Amino acid sequence: MTLKYVESWKIFFYILISAIKSLQIVFVAYIFKRFINFAEKPQGSLLQLVFFAILGLIIFSIASIVYQCIYSNIITSVNIKLKELASNYLVKVQNKNVKIDSSFMTNDLKQVKTQRVDS
């Protein structure tokens, strides 16, 4: 529902980064398997294996940071759009028969800001 207020490129980038981030556990399992195989029957270089593991974990750490940044950016975009729509409604409503309690509206906007729209 709220994703209609976000640009489509942000959603695409979010899905892409989410897919990359979700592969982290697969990478860790693969590295553990390689370390166990190396402990049972050493083949290749342990230094090379450690370097590969550290490099992969650094890449996945960067992907996790980018994921959190894009996630926060999407939430901020949705919050700003919801506030904009609510404010425009308050300002532009011309019907005098409708009684609007602006304190409830500002309280709702404050709740959106403090608790975010994570769902």
ZAVOVEX-936213 format. One record per residue (C-alpha): residue number from 0; residue in one letter; x negated, y negated, z negated. Coordinates in nm, 3 decimals, padded with zeros to 5 digits. Each point is the difference from the previous one (the first is absolute). Example, Ala and Ser with C-alpha at 12.3 -4.5 7.8 and 13.67 -1.06 7.14 Angstrom:
atom i 0; aa a; xx -01.230; yy 00.450; zz -00.780;
atom i 1; aa s; xx -00.137; yy -00.344; zz 00.066;
This chain:
atom i 0; aa m; xx 00.000; yy 00.000; zz 00.000;
atom i 1; aa t; xx -00.261; yy -00.254; zz -00.102;
atom i 2; aa l; xx -00.239; yy 00.106; zz 00.274;
atom i 3; aa k; xx 00.208; yy -00.198; zz 00.250;
atom i 4; aa y; xx -00.152; yy -00.315; zz -00.154;
atom i 5; aa v; xx -00.358; yy 00.108; zz 00.081;
atom i 6; aa e; xx -00.185; yy -00.028; zz 00.329;
atom i 7; aa s; xx -00.023; yy 00.329; zz 00.189;
atom i 8; aa w; xx -00.379; yy -00.014; zz 00.030;
atom i 9; aa k; xx -00.030; yy -00.003; zz -00.381;
atom i 10; aa i; xx 00.221; yy 00.307; zz -00.025;
atom i 11; aa f; xx -00.204; yy 00.178; zz 00.268;
atom i 12; aa f; xx -00.328; yy -00.090; zz -00.171;
atom i 13; aa y; xx 00.143; yy 00.112; zz -00.336;
atom i 14; aa i; xx 00.101; yy 00.338; zz 00.143;
atom i 15; aa l; xx -00.340; yy 00.042; zz 00.164;
atom i 16; aa i; xx -00.193; yy -00.084; zz -00.317;
atom i 17; aa s; xx 00.236; yy 00.223; zz -00.203;
atom i 18; aa a; xx -00.078; yy 00.292; zz 00.228;
atom i 19; aa i; xx -00.374; yy -00.062; zz -00.033;
atom i 20; aa k; xx 00.029; yy -00.037; zz -00.378;
atom i 21; aa s; xx 00.199; yy 00.322; zz -00.028;
atom i 22; aa l; xx -00.289; yy 00.193; zz 00.157;
atom i 23; aa q; xx -00.222; yy -00.084; zz -00.298;
atom i 24; aa i; xx 00.108; yy 00.307; zz -00.199;
atom i 25; aa v; xx -00.065; yy 00.220; zz 00.304;
atom i 26; aa f; xx -00.348; yy -00.148; zz 00.029;
atom i 27; aa v; xx -00.073; yy 00.058; zz -00.369;
atom i 28; aa a; xx 00.117; yy 00.362; zz 00.027;
atom i 29; aa y; xx -00.220; yy 00.051; zz 00.306;
atom i 30; aa i; xx -00.302; yy -00.147; zz -00.179;
atom i 31; aa f; xx 00.059; yy 00.223; zz -00.304;
atom i 32; aa k; xx 00.020; yy 00.300; zz 00.231;
atom i 33; aa r; xx -00.328; yy -00.099; zz 00.165;
atom i 34; aa f; xx -00.169; yy -00.047; zz -00.341;
atom i 35; aa i; xx 00.124; yy 00.339; zz -00.122;
atom i 36; aa n; xx -00.119; yy 00.166; zz 00.322;
atom i 37; aa f; xx -00.336; yy -00.171; zz -00.039;
atom i 38; aa a; xx -00.028; yy 00.122; zz -00.361;
atom i 39; aa e; xx 00.074; yy 00.358; zz 00.104;
atom i 40; aa k; xx -00.213; yy 00.009; zz 00.312;
atom i 41; aa p; xx -00.211; yy -00.309; zz 00.072;
atom i 42; aa q; xx 00.008; yy -00.102; zz 00.365;
atom i 43; aa g; xx -00.112; yy -00.336; zz 00.126;
atom i 44; aa s; xx -00.103; yy -00.288; zz -00.218;
atom i 45; aa l; xx 00.156; yy -00.088; zz -00.333;
atom i 46; aa l; xx -00.104; yy -00.362; zz 00.051;
atom i 47; aa q; xx 00.188; yy -00.012; zz 00.329;
atom i 48; aa l; xx 00.309; yy 00.147; zz -00.165;
atom i 49; aa v; xx -00.015; yy -00.251; zz -00.287;
atom i 50; aa f; xx -00.048; yy -00.287; zz 00.245;
atom i 51; aa f; xx 00.302; yy 00.116; zz 00.202;
atom i 52; aa a; xx 00.212; yy 00.025; zz -00.318;
atom i 53; aa i; xx -00.101; yy -00.347; zz -00.123;
atom i 54; aa l; xx 00.057; yy -00.155; zz 00.341;
atom i 55; aa g; xx 00.346; yy 00.159; zz 00.025;
atom i 56; aa l; xx 00.097; yy -00.114; zz -00.347;
atom i 57; aa i; xx -00.113; yy -00.355; zz 00.080;
atom i 58; aa i; xx 00.207; yy 00.000; zz 00.318;
atom i 59; aa f; xx 00.306; yy 00.129; zz -00.185;
atom i 60; aa s; xx -00.054; yy -00.256; zz -00.277;
atom i 61; aa i; xx 00.002; yy -00.279; zz 00.259;
atom i 62; aa a; xx 00.315; yy 00.151; zz 00.154;
atom i 63; aa s; xx 00.165; yy 00.000; zz -00.345;
atom i 64; aa i; xx -00.088; yy -00.365; zz -00.055;
atom i 65; aa v; xx 00.139; yy -00.094; zz 00.343;
atom i 66; aa y; xx 00.311; yy 00.205; zz -00.081;
atom i 67; aa q; xx 00.059; yy -00.193; zz -00.323;
atom i 68; aa c; xx -00.057; yy -00.333; zz 00.177;
atom i 69; aa i; xx 00.247; yy 00.074; zz 00.280;
atom i 70; aa y; xx 00.249; yy 00.140; zz -00.253;
atom i 71; aa s; xx -00.017; yy -00.321; zz -00.204;
atom i 72; aa n; xx 00.024; yy -00.207; zz 00.317;
atom i 73; aa i; xx 00.317; yy 00.181; zz 00.107;
atom i 74; aa i; xx 00.157; yy -00.048; zz -00.343;
atom i 75; aa t; xx -00.092; yy -00.369; zz 00.003;
atom i 76; aa s; xx 00.148; yy -00.044; zz 00.348;
atom i 77; aa v; xx 00.326; yy 00.164; zz -00.106;
atom i 78; aa n; xx 00.019; yy -00.207; zz -00.319;
atom i 79; aa i; xx -00.060; yy -00.326; zz 00.185;
atom i 80; aa k; xx 00.260; yy 00.086; zz 00.265;
atom i 81; aa l; xx 00.260; yy 00.092; zz -00.265;
atom i 82; aa k; xx -00.069; yy -00.324; zz -00.187;
atom i 83; aa e; xx 00.024; yy -00.196; zz 00.322;
atom i 84; aa l; xx 00.335; yy 00.156; zz 00.090;
atom i 85; aa a; xx 00.140; yy -00.057; zz -00.350;
atom i 86; aa s; xx -00.124; yy -00.359; zz -00.012;
atom i 87; aa n; xx 00.139; yy -00.077; zz 00.345;
atom i 88; aa y; xx 00.336; yy 00.139; zz -00.106;
atom i 89; aa l; xx 00.002; yy -00.217; zz -00.312;
atom i 90; aa v; xx -00.094; yy -00.312; zz 00.189;
atom i 91; aa k; xx 00.211; yy 00.045; zz 00.312;
atom i 92; aa v; xx 00.324; yy 00.136; zz -00.144;
atom i 93; aa q; xx 00.273; yy -00.256; zz 00.071;
atom i 94; aa n; xx 00.302; yy 00.183; zz -00.142;
atom i 95; aa k; xx 00.109; yy -00.184; zz -00.315;
atom i 96; aa n; xx 00.240; yy 00.279; zz -00.099;
atom i 97; aa v; xx -00.291; yy 00.230; zz -00.071;
atom i 98; aa k; xx -00.147; yy -00.065; zz -00.341;
atom i 99; aa i; xx -00.366; yy 00.095; zz -00.007;
atom i 100; aa d; xx -00.181; yy 00.028; zz -00.327;
atom i 101; aa s; xx -00.350; yy -00.094; zz 00.107;
atom i 102; aa s; xx -00.149; yy 00.108; zz -00.332;
atom i 103; aa f; xx 00.095; yy 00.361; zz 00.078;
atom i 104; aa m; xx -00.151; yy -00.035; zz 00.345;
atom i 105; aa t; xx -00.329; yy -00.141; zz -00.129;
atom i 106; aa n; xx -00.010; yy 00.268; zz -00.268;
atom i 107; aa d; xx 00.040; yy 00.266; zz 00.270;
atom i 108; aa l; xx -00.278; yy -00.160; zz 00.204;
atom i 109; aa k; xx -00.223; yy 00.000; zz -00.306;
atom i 110; aa q; xx 00.075; yy 00.370; zz -00.055;
atom i 111; aa v; xx -00.098; yy 00.069; zz 00.361;
atom i 112; aa k; xx -00.326; yy -00.185; zz -00.057;
atom i 113; aa t; xx -00.094; yy 00.166; zz -00.328;
atom i 114; aa q; xx 00.119; yy 00.354; zz 00.066;
atom i 115; aa r; xx -00.063; yy 00.005; zz 00.376;
atom i 116; aa v; xx 00.202; yy 00.184; zz 00.254;
atom i 117; aa d; xx -00.187; yy 00.329; zz 00.003;
atom i 118; aa s; xx 00.287; yy 00.216; zz 00.112;
